[in-house]
């Protein structure tokens, strides 16, 4: 009898762990040291690229990306040679230090190598970007970078308050994706946020028929939006053809409301 009970407990525990694993969404991450630079002089910022479950603060190794670049005023600048290996959540990550030389809207993005996820039996490729506004310029924030899949913001992706409604359009091969699934997650950087249920770790919404989604952010901080689609092609893993998840990810910072001191 005791043996049967023990086996039942082990199986139940395994099911619960599997359930938690499924609920933890993967996110490519691109987090700058500042997303609004107001100084009148040239300034350096640092952008850190990683791969993780951001709410639960569980990291994964990010192999050196295929491409790290920045687009400003329609011009692309490759930054691969500037990459320095670092660690985020105790796992391999990459960072670049970039000097902002002139006013503009700087779109930093990453094209990673395919990541094999055994728990989901598929590869994951998250095209990830973040946007930095510099020296008062705000032109071009709604322009697509030209990634295979990306989220183009319909809300200006800087100067936002927590509680604001954020909207974006999901593109795949340059075309809107009707009813695309979008996962939303908070970067729990200080570890203080706690989800009352595993269902609360990752918010899940769908775009409308035009590929447009909306989400009202409940608290200040960095929030990631990941639109997921399955690639038409497959990749081989140990001789077997496997599906490839294509993620269009954007990271946006939402500011707290402040008032003058009396």
Helices and strands as residue ranges (DSSP letters): H 2-23, E 27-32, E 36-37, E 43-53, E 58-60, E 67-72, E 75-78, G 80-82, E 84-88, E 91-100, E 104-111, E 115-117, E 122-134, E 149-153, E 160-161, E 165-172, E 175-176, E 181-186, G 198-200, E 203-206, E 212-216, E 221-230, E 235-237, E 240-255
